[in-house]
Amino acid sequence: MGTPSNDEQFVKLHDMIIGSANVSAFLGDLSVFAASTLGETARSNIECGVTLRQRKRSATVAGSSPRATLLDKLEQELGQGPCLTALETMKPVILADVATDSRWPEYQKLLQDNGCASVLGVPLALDNSHAAALNFFASQPGLFTDAVVRRAEGFAELAGRAVRLALRIADAQNLAEDLTAALEHRTVINLACGVVMAQNRCSQEEAMAVLTKASSHRNRKLRDLAGDILNQVSSGTVTTHFEP
């Protein structure tokens, strides 16, 4: 079976986005796909962890195996290693042999303890507020040859585009949820304002001033106070309706 083309790989990544419940689930699928892709090129078993950096804080968000997830997390905790260096330099970083390379001694000791002999960190180009990298692990030294690194870079270019898309979709969904919540809160407040207007025969501005003052004095959020008022005058749950 031949190596999938870039178009075929991107279509698969796109399908992963559509089929995933959230960004974390997508990155989990991505780590498995990345490990499989590089393993085919290296003709050996390779595992992959995914690091996502937001607001200059990095965290392991997915892994193709428990060992990959653990090794990636250990790198984040130590604050040193090829993946983090790849994020800083935006270039692939190879740890060809943990037994002979001395750049990250603490991390290399942990790698050896967990049966890992070589590592490759590959950054993904995202945007100004996000950064990500693929952390590949192998049980044999010298596995990340020039050909394997080129393959990893090509995959990372496609993966970066897919991750950017997944993040934008997630941001849009979060914005929609925030707007819906804001509209629901505003509806409850407006209804409560109407109740106060009816009870006190006052203007909307005066009713809102009454609610705001009561909220401040009772140290309660305005929407919670409004909800209490509606519960007092309604026997059922007050819901907000939006036209599709």
C-alpha positions as protocol buffer text, in pm:
chain_id: "A"
residue {
  index: 1
  type: MET
  ca { x: 0 y: 0 z: 0 }
}
residue {
  index: 2
  type: GLY
  ca { x: 149 y: 337 z: -101 }
}
residue {
  index: 3
  type: THR
  ca { x: 206 y: 638 z: 118 }
}
residue {
  index: 4
  type: PRO
  ca { x: -105 y: 862 z: 133 }
}
residue {
  index: 5
  type: SER
  ca { x: -76 y: 1192 z: -54 }
}
residue {
  index: 6
  type: ASN
  ca { x: -90 y: 1527 z: 124 }
}
residue {
  index: 7
  type: ASP
  ca { x: -445 y: 1579 z: -1 }
}
residue {
  index: 8
  type: GLU
  ca { x: -553 y: 1240 z: 131 }
}
residue {
  index: 9
  type: GLN
  ca { x: -393 y: 1310 z: 466 }
}
residue {
  index: 10
  type: PHE
  ca { x: -556 y: 1651 z: 498 }
}
residue {
  index: 11
  type: VAL
  ca { x: -896 y: 1503 z: 409 }
}
residue {
  index: 12
  type: LYS
  ca { x: -845 y: 1248 z: 687 }
}
residue {
  index: 13
  type: LEU
  ca { x: -746 y: 1523 z: 930 }
}
residue {
  index: 14
  type: HIS
  ca { x: -1052 y: 1724 z: 825 }
}
residue {
  index: 15
  type: ASP
  ca { x: -1275 y: 1421 z: 884 }
}
residue {
  index: 16
  type: MET
  ca { x: -1118 y: 1384 z: 1231 }
}
residue {
  index: 17
  type: ILE
  ca { x: -1216 y: 1742 z: 1314 }
}
residue {
  index: 18
  type: ILE
  ca { x: -1576 y: 1682 z: 1204 }
}
residue {
  index: 19
  type: GLY
  ca { x: -1596 y: 1356 z: 1397 }
}
residue {
  index: 20
  type: SER
  ca { x: -1444 y: 1485 z: 1722 }
}
residue {
  index: 21
  type: ALA
  ca { x: -1648 y: 1615 z: 2014 }
}
residue {
  index: 22
  type: ASN
  ca { x: -1389 y: 1879 z: 2106 }
}
residue {
  index: 23
  type: VAL
  ca { x: -1033 y: 1994 z: 2044 }
}
residue {
  index: 24
  type: SER
  ca { x: -883 y: 1751 z: 2296 }
}
residue {
  index: 25
  type: ALA
  ca { x: -1051 y: 1456 z: 2126 }
}
residue {
  index: 26
  type: PHE
  ca { x: -927 y: 1574 z: 1787 }
}
residue {
  index: 27
  type: LEU
  ca { x: -570 y: 1609 z: 1916 }
}
residue {
  index: 28
  type: GLY
  ca { x: -593 y: 1257 z: 2055 }
}
residue {
  index: 29
  type: ASP
  ca { x: -685 y: 1126 z: 1711 }
}
residue {
  index: 30
  type: LEU
  ca { x: -411 y: 1343 z: 1560 }
}
residue {
  index: 31
  type: SER
  ca { x: -145 y: 1191 z: 1786 }
}
residue {
  index: 32
  type: VAL
  ca { x: -242 y: 840 z: 1678 }
}
residue {
  index: 33
  type: PHE
  ca { x: -241 y: 940 z: 1310 }
}
residue {
  index: 34
  type: ALA
  ca { x: 96 y: 1115 z: 1346 }
}
residue {
  index: 35
  type: ALA
  ca { x: 254 y: 814 z: 1520 }
}
residue {
  index: 36
  type: SER
  ca { x: 124 y: 579 z: 1249 }
}
residue {
  index: 37
  type: THR
  ca { x: 242 y: 807 z: 967 }
}
residue {
  index: 38
  type: LEU
  ca { x: 595 y: 840 z: 1101 }
}
residue {
  index: 39
  type: GLY
  ca { x: 609 y: 473 z: 1199 }
}
residue {
  index: 40
  type: GLU
  ca { x: 542 y: 376 z: 837 }
}
residue {
  index: 41
  type: THR
  ca { x: 833 y: 589 z: 719 }
}
residue {
  index: 42
  type: ALA
  ca { x: 1070 y: 468 z: 991 }
}
residue {
  index: 43
  type: ARG
  ca { x: 946 y: 110 z: 960 }
}
residue {
  index: 44
  type: SER
  ca { x: 934 y: 89 z: 1336 }
}
residue {
  index: 45
  type: ASN
  ca { x: 694 y: 158 z: 1621 }
}
residue {
  index: 46
  type: ILE
  ca { x: 679 y: 528 z: 1705 }
}
residue {
  index: 47
  type: GLU
  ca { x: 463 y: 695 z: 1968 }
}
residue {
  index: 48
  type: CYS
  ca { x: 349 y: 1057 z: 1973 }
}
residue {
  index: 49
  type: GLY
  ca { x: 249 y: 1316 z: 2229 }
}
residue {
  index: 50
  type: VAL
  ca { x: 90 y: 1652 z: 2151 }
}
residue {
  index: 51
  type: THR
  ca { x: 182 y: 1968 z: 2339 }
}
residue {
  index: 52
  type: LEU
  ca { x: -43 y: 2274 z: 2313 }
}
residue {
  index: 53
  type: ARG
  ca { x: 75 y: 2613 z: 2437 }
}
residue {
  index: 54
  type: GLN
  ca { x: -175 y: 2886 z: 2521 }
}
residue {
  index: 55
  type: ARG
  ca { x: -74 y: 3221 z: 2673 }
}
residue {
  index: 56
  type: LYS
  ca { x: 286 y: 3099 z: 2711 }
}
residue {
  index: 57
  type: ARG
  ca { x: 181 y: 2799 z: 2919 }
}
residue {
  index: 58
  type: SER
  ca { x: 238 y: 2452 z: 2776 }
}
residue {
  index: 59
  type: ALA
  ca { x: 43 y: 2138 z: 2854 }
}
residue {
  index: 60
  type: THR
  ca { x: 22 y: 1784 z: 2722 }
}
residue {
  index: 61
  type: VAL
  ca { x: -321 y: 1743 z: 2571 }
}
residue {
  index: 62
  type: ALA
  ca { x: -302 y: 1406 z: 2398 }
}
residue {
  index: 63
  type: GLY
  ca { x: -89 y: 1103 z: 2325 }
}
residue {
  index: 64
  type: SER
  ca { x: -98 y: 799 z: 2101 }
}
residue {
  index: 65
  type: SER
  ca { x: -12 y: 577 z: 2399 }
}
residue {
  index: 66
  type: PRO
  ca { x: 8 y: 603 z: 2779 }
}
residue {
  index: 67
  type: ARG
  ca { x: 389 y: 612 z: 2757 }
}
residue {
  index: 68
  type: ALA
  ca { x: 386 y: 898 z: 2505 }
}
residue {
  index: 69
  type: THR
  ca { x: 146 y: 1097 z: 2723 }
}
residue {
  index: 70
  type: LEU
  ca { x: 360 y: 1035 z: 3032 }
}
residue {
  index: 71
  type: LEU
  ca { x: 690 y: 1127 z: 2864 }
}
residue {
  index: 72
  type: ASP
  ca { x: 538 y: 1442 z: 2718 }
}
residue {
  index: 73
  type: LYS
  ca { x: 398 y: 1546 z: 3058 }
}
residue {
  index: 74
  type: LEU
  ca { x: 732 y: 1481 z: 3228 }
}
residue {
  index: 75
  type: GLU
  ca { x: 897 y: 1715 z: 2978 }
}
residue {
  index: 76
  type: GLN
  ca { x: 645 y: 1988 z: 3062 }
}
residue {
  index: 77
  type: GLU
  ca { x: 707 y: 1941 z: 3435 }
}
residue {
  index: 78
  type: LEU
  ca { x: 1085 y: 1961 z: 3398 }
}
residue {
  index: 79
  type: GLY
  ca { x: 1066 y: 2251 z: 3154 }
}
residue {
  index: 80
  type: GLN
  ca { x: 1336 y: 2100 z: 2933 }
}
residue {
  index: 81
  type: GLY
  ca { x: 1355 y: 1870 z: 2632 }
}
residue {
  index: 82
  type: PRO
  ca { x: 1341 y: 1853 z: 2251 }
}
residue {
  index: 83
  type: CYS
  ca { x: 969 y: 1928 z: 2223 }
}
residue {
  index: 84
  type: LEU
  ca { x: 989 y: 2247 z: 2429 }
}
residue {
  index: 85
  type: THR
  ca { x: 1303 y: 2351 z: 2241 }
}
residue {
  index: 86
  type: ALA
  ca { x: 1119 y: 2292 z: 1913 }
}
residue {
  index: 87
  type: LEU
  ca { x: 840 y: 2520 z: 2037 }
}
residue {
  index: 88
  type: GLU
  ca { x: 1092 y: 2793 z: 2122 }
}
residue {
  index: 89
  type: THR
  ca { x: 1291 y: 2770 z: 1797 }
}
residue {
  index: 90
  type: MET
  ca { x: 1005 y: 2663 z: 1567 }
}
residue {
  index: 91
  type: LYS
  ca { x: 1241 y: 2404 z: 1417 }
}
residue {
  index: 92
  type: PRO
  ca { x: 1257 y: 2024 z: 1450 }
}
residue {
  index: 93
  type: VAL
  ca { x: 1481 y: 1909 z: 1734 }
}
residue {
  index: 94
  type: ILE
  ca { x: 1631 y: 1560 z: 1742 }
}
residue {
  index: 95
  type: LEU
  ca { x: 1753 y: 1367 z: 2042 }
}
residue {
  index: 96
  type: ALA
  ca { x: 1915 y: 1085 z: 1848 }
}
residue {
  index: 97
  type: ASP
  ca { x: 2039 y: 881 z: 2145 }
}
residue {
  index: 98
  type: VAL
  ca { x: 1950 y: 949 z: 2508 }
}
residue {
  index: 99
  type: ALA
  ca { x: 2259 y: 755 z: 2617 }
}
residue {
  index: 100
  type: THR
  ca { x: 2510 y: 986 z: 2445 }
}
residue {
  index: 101
  type: ASP
  ca { x: 2343 y: 1327 z: 2407 }
}
residue {
  index: 102
  type: SER
  ca { x: 2383 y: 1544 z: 2719 }
}
residue {
  index: 103
  type: ARG
  ca { x: 2161 y: 1847 z: 2643 }
}
residue {
  index: 104
  type: TRP
  ca { x: 1875 y: 1756 z: 2879 }
}
residue {
  index: 105
  type: PRO
  ca { x: 2025 y: 1523 z: 3144 }
}
residue {
  index: 106
  type: GLU
  ca { x: 1728 y: 1515 z: 3384 }
}
residue {
  index: 107
  type: TYR
  ca { x: 1479 y: 1445 z: 3109 }
}
residue {
  index: 108
  type: GLN
  ca { x: 1705 y: 1189 z: 2942 }
}
residue {
  index: 109
  type: LYS
  ca { x: 1728 y: 995 z: 3266 }
}
residue {
  index: 110
  type: LEU
  ca { x: 1347 y: 976 z: 3273 }
}
residue {
  index: 111
  type: LEU
  ca { x: 1341 y: 872 z: 2908 }
}
residue {
  index: 112
  type: GLN
  ca { x: 1586 y: 589 z: 2978 }
}
residue {
  index: 113
  type: ASP
  ca { x: 1388 y: 479 z: 3282 }
}
residue {
  index: 114
  type: ASN
  ca { x: 1081 y: 448 z: 3057 }
}
residue {
  index: 115
  type: GLY
  ca { x: 1254 y: 258 z: 2777 }
}
residue {
  index: 116
  type: CYS
  ca { x: 1277 y: 545 z: 2530 }
}
residue {
  index: 117
  type: ALA
  ca { x: 1602 y: 579 z: 2333 }
}
residue {
  index: 118
  type: SER
  ca { x: 1534 y: 868 z: 2092 }
}
residue {
  index: 119
  type: VAL
  ca { x: 1300 y: 1164 z: 2054 }
}
residue {
  index: 120
  type: LEU
  ca { x: 1195 y: 1407 z: 1782 }
}
residue {
  index: 121
  type: GLY
  ca { x: 1015 y: 1734 z: 1855 }
}
residue {
  index: 122
  type: VAL
  ca { x: 838 y: 1901 z: 1562 }
}
residue {
  index: 123
  type: PRO
  ca { x: 658 y: 2238 z: 1595 }
}
residue {
  index: 124
  type: LEU
  ca { x: 323 y: 2321 z: 1432 }
}
residue {
  index: 125
  type: ALA
  ca { x: 268 y: 2669 z: 1288 }
}
residue {
  index: 126
  type: LEU
  ca { x: -50 y: 2807 z: 1446 }
}
residue {
  index: 127
  type: ASP
  ca { x: -119 y: 3172 z: 1539 }
}
residue {
  index: 128
  type: ASN
  ca { x: -7 y: 3441 z: 1781 }
}
residue {
  index: 129
  type: SER
  ca { x: -204 y: 3303 z: 2077 }
}
residue {
  index: 130
  type: HIS
  ca { x: -142 y: 2931 z: 2027 }
}
residue {
  index: 131
  type: ALA
  ca { x: 155 y: 2706 z: 1962 }
}
residue {
  index: 132
  type: ALA
  ca { x: 178 y: 2329 z: 1938 }
}
residue {
  index: 133
  type: ALA
  ca { x: 430 y: 2056 z: 1879 }
}
residue {
  index: 134
  type: LEU
  ca { x: 439 y: 1685 z: 1809 }
}
residue {
  index: 135
  type: ASN
  ca { x: 669 y: 1485 z: 2036 }
}
residue {
  index: 136
  type: PHE
  ca { x: 775 y: 1156 z: 1875 }
}
residue {
  index: 137
  type: PHE
  ca { x: 927 y: 876 z: 2085 }
}
residue {
  index: 138
  type: ALA
  ca { x: 1112 y: 562 z: 1977 }
}
residue {
  index: 139
  type: SER
  ca { x: 1260 y: 268 z: 2167 }
}
residue {
  index: 140
  type: GLN
  ca { x: 1565 y: 254 z: 1940 }
}
residue {
  index: 141
  type: PRO
  ca { x: 1842 y: 515 z: 1899 }
}
residue {
  index: 142
  type: GLY
  ca { x: 1914 y: 675 z: 1563 }
}
residue {
  index: 143
  type: LEU
  ca { x: 1564 y: 611 z: 1430 }
}
residue {
  index: 144
  type: PHE
  ca { x: 1493 y: 971 z: 1332 }
}
residue {
  index: 145
  type: THR
  ca { x: 1691 y: 988 z: 1009 }
}
residue {
  index: 146
  type: ASP
  ca { x: 1681 y: 1277 z: 760 }
}
residue {
  index: 147
  type: ALA
  ca { x: 1405 y: 1100 z: 567 }
}
residue {
  index: 148
  type: VAL
  ca { x: 1194 y: 1051 z: 880 }
}
residue {
  index: 149
  type: VAL
  ca { x: 1243 y: 1414 z: 985 }
}
residue {
  index: 150
  type: ARG
  ca { x: 1139 y: 1536 z: 638 }
}
residue {
  index: 151
  type: ARG
  ca { x: 829 y: 1320 z: 663 }
}
residue {
  index: 152
  type: ALA
  ca { x: 753 y: 1461 z: 1007 }
}
residue {
  index: 153
  type: GLU
  ca { x: 792 y: 1819 z: 880 }
}
residue {
  index: 154
  type: GLY
  ca { x: 557 y: 1753 z: 589 }
}
residue {
  index: 155
  type: PHE
  ca { x: 299 y: 1601 z: 819 }
}
residue {
  index: 156
  type: ALA
  ca { x: 338 y: 1887 z: 1068 }
}
residue {
  index: 157
  type: GLU
  ca { x: 256 y: 2140 z: 796 }
}
residue {
  index: 158
  type: LEU
  ca { x: -76 y: 1968 z: 727 }
}
residue {
  index: 159
  type: ALA
  ca { x: -141 y: 1905 z: 1095 }
}
residue {
  index: 160
  type: GLY
  ca { x: -83 y: 2272 z: 1175 }
}
residue {
  index: 161
  type: ARG
  ca { x: -352 y: 2375 z: 927 }
}
residue {
  index: 162
  type: ALA
  ca { x: -592 y: 2120 z: 1075 }
}
residue {
  index: 163
  type: VAL
  ca { x: -523 y: 2229 z: 1435 }
}
residue {
  index: 164
  type: ARG
  ca { x: -577 y: 2595 z: 1341 }
}
residue {
  index: 165
  type: LEU
  ca { x: -913 y: 2499 z: 1192 }
}
residue {
  index: 166
  type: ALA
  ca { x: -1010 y: 2295 z: 1498 }
}
residue {
  index: 167
  type: LEU
  ca { x: -918 y: 2582 z: 1731 }
}
residue {
  index: 168
  type: ARG
  ca { x: -1116 y: 2834 z: 1526 }
}
residue {
  index: 169
  type: ILE
  ca { x: -1422 y: 2608 z: 1527 }
}
residue {
  index: 170
  type: ALA
  ca { x: -1389 y: 2568 z: 1904 }
}
residue {
  index: 171
  type: ASP
  ca { x: -1356 y: 2945 z: 1950 }
}
residue {
  index: 172
  type: ALA
  ca { x: -1668 y: 3001 z: 1737 }
}
residue {
  index: 173
  type: GLN
  ca { x: -1862 y: 2743 z: 1939 }
}
residue {
  index: 174
  type: ASN
  ca { x: -1749 y: 2899 z: 2267 }
}
residue {
  index: 175
  type: LEU
  ca { x: -1849 y: 3244 z: 2142 }
}
residue {
  index: 176
  type: ALA
  ca { x: -2192 y: 3115 z: 2040 }
}
residue {
  index: 177
  type: GLU
  ca { x: -2239 y: 2953 z: 2382 }
}
residue {
  index: 178
  type: ASP
  ca { x: -2131 y: 3274 z: 2556 }
}
residue {
  index: 179
  type: LEU
  ca { x: -2373 y: 3481 z: 2348 }
}
residue {
  index: 180
  type: THR
  ca { x: -2657 y: 3240 z: 2419 }
}
residue {
  index: 181
  type: ALA
  ca { x: -2585 y: 3255 z: 2792 }
}
residue {
  index: 182
  type: ALA
  ca { x: -2570 y: 3635 z: 2779 }
}
residue {
  index: 183
  type: LEU
  ca { x: -2905 y: 3650 z: 2599 }
}
residue {
  index: 184
  type: GLU
  ca { x: -3060 y: 3414 z: 2850 }
}
residue {
  index: 185
  type: HIS
  ca { x: -2935 y: 3623 z: 3142 }
}
residue {
  index: 186
  type: ARG
  ca { x: -3054 y: 3945 z: 2977 }
}
residue {
  index: 187
  type: THR
  ca { x: -3399 y: 3796 z: 2915 }
}
residue {
  index: 188
  type: VAL
  ca { x: -3436 y: 3698 z: 3283 }
}
residue {
  index: 189
  type: ILE
  ca { x: -3325 y: 4046 z: 3392 }
}
residue {
  index: 190
  type: ASN
  ca { x: -3566 y: 4215 z: 3149 }
}
residue {
  index: 191
  type: LEU
  ca { x: -3856 y: 4001 z: 3269 }
}
residue {
  index: 192
  type: ALA
  ca { x: -3777 y: 4080 z: 3630 }
}
residue {
  index: 193
  type: CYS
  ca { x: -3754 y: 4447 z: 3537 }
}
residue {
  index: 194
  type: GLY
  ca { x: -4107 y: 4419 z: 3396 }
}
residue {
  index: 195
  type: VAL
  ca { x: -4230 y: 4268 z: 3722 }
}
residue {
  index: 196
  type: VAL
  ca { x: -4081 y: 4558 z: 3920 }
}
residue {
  index: 197
  type: MET
  ca { x: -4235 y: 4808 z: 3675 }
}
residue {
  index: 198
  type: ALA
  ca { x: -4580 y: 4650 z: 3724 }
}
residue {
  index: 199
  type: GLN
  ca { x: -4552 y: 4631 z: 4101 }
}
residue {
  index: 200
  type: ASN
  ca { x: -4420 y: 4986 z: 4146 }
}
residue {
  index: 201
  type: ARG
  ca { x: -4584 y: 5152 z: 3845 }
}
residue {
  index: 202
  type: CYS
  ca { x: -4249 y: 5298 z: 3745 }
}
residue {
  index: 203
  type: SER
  ca { x: -4041 y: 5336 z: 3430 }
}
residue {
  index: 204
  type: GLN
  ca { x: -3801 y: 5073 z: 3298 }
}
residue {
  index: 205
  type: GLU
  ca { x: -3506 y: 5291 z: 3396 }
}
residue {
  index: 206
  type: GLU
  ca { x: -3637 y: 5325 z: 3751 }
}
residue {
  index: 207
  type: ALA
  ca { x: -3706 y: 4952 z: 3776 }
}
residue {
  index: 208
  type: MET
  ca { x: -3354 y: 4869 z: 3661 }
}
residue {
  index: 209
  type: ALA
  ca { x: -3214 y: 5109 z: 3921 }
}
residue {
  index: 210
  type: VAL
  ca { x: -3415 y: 4925 z: 4189 }
}
residue {
  index: 211
  type: LEU
  ca { x: -3278 y: 4588 z: 4076 }
}
residue {
  index: 212
  type: THR
  ca { x: -2921 y: 4714 z: 4055 }
}
residue {
  index: 213
  type: LYS
  ca { x: -2939 y: 4868 z: 4402 }
}
residue {
  index: 214
  type: ALA
  ca { x: -3088 y: 4550 z: 4552 }
}
residue {
  index: 215
  type: SER
  ca { x: -2821 y: 4340 z: 4381 }
}
residue {
  index: 216
  type: SER
  ca { x: -2547 y: 4556 z: 4531 }
}
residue {
  index: 217
  type: HIS
  ca { x: -2694 y: 4562 z: 4881 }
}
residue {
  index: 218
  type: ARG
  ca { x: -2750 y: 4186 z: 4888 }
}
residue {
  index: 219
  type: ASN
  ca { x: -2416 y: 4114 z: 4722 }
}
residue {
  index: 220
  type: ARG
  ca { x: -2584 y: 3896 z: 4462 }
}
residue {
  index: 221
  type: LYS
  ca { x: -2544 y: 3883 z: 4088 }
}
residue {
  index: 222
  type: LEU
  ca { x: -2814 y: 4076 z: 3906 }
}
residue {
  index: 223
  type: ARG
  ca { x: -2923 y: 3771 z: 3705 }
}
residue {
  index: 224
  type: ASP
  ca { x: -2959 y: 3560 z: 4023 }
}
residue {
  index: 225
  type: LEU
  ca { x: -3167 y: 3828 z: 4192 }
}
residue {
  index: 226
  type: ALA
  ca { x: -3381 y: 3857 z: 3880 }
}
residue {
  index: 227
  type: GLY
  ca { x: -3431 y: 3481 z: 3883 }
}
residue {
  index: 228
  type: ASP
  ca { x: -3553 y: 3495 z: 4243 }
}
residue {
  index: 229
  type: ILE
  ca { x: -3807 y: 3763 z: 4153 }
}
residue {
  index: 230
  type: LEU
  ca { x: -3943 y: 3556 z: 3864 }
}
residue {
  index: 231
  type: ASN
  ca { x: -3967 y: 3246 z: 4083 }
}
residue {
  index: 232
  type: GLN
  ca { x: -4183 y: 3441 z: 4325 }
}
residue {
  index: 233
  type: VAL
  ca { x: -4437 y: 3540 z: 4060 }
}
residue {
  index: 234
  type: SER
  ca { x: -4429 y: 3226 z: 3844 }
}
residue {
  index: 235
  type: SER
  ca { x: -4528 y: 2872 z: 3932 }
}
residue {
  index: 236
  type: GLY
  ca { x: -4313 y: 2723 z: 3657 }
}
residue {
  index: 237
  type: THR
  ca { x: -3956 y: 2751 z: 3537 }
}
residue {
  index: 238
  type: VAL
  ca { x: -3887 y: 3058 z: 3329 }
}
residue {
  index: 239
  type: THR
  ca { x: -3714 y: 2966 z: 3003 }
}
residue {
  index: 240
  type: THR
  ca { x: -3573 y: 3168 z: 2717 }
}
residue {
  index: 241
  type: HIS
  ca { x: -3684 y: 3096 z: 2361 }
}
residue {
  index: 242
  type: PHE
  ca { x: -3474 y: 3166 z: 2052 }
}
residue {
  index: 243
  type: GLU
  ca { x: -3595 y: 3131 z: 1696 }
}
residue {
  index: 244
  type: PRO
  ca { x: -3369 y: 2896 z: 1494 }
}
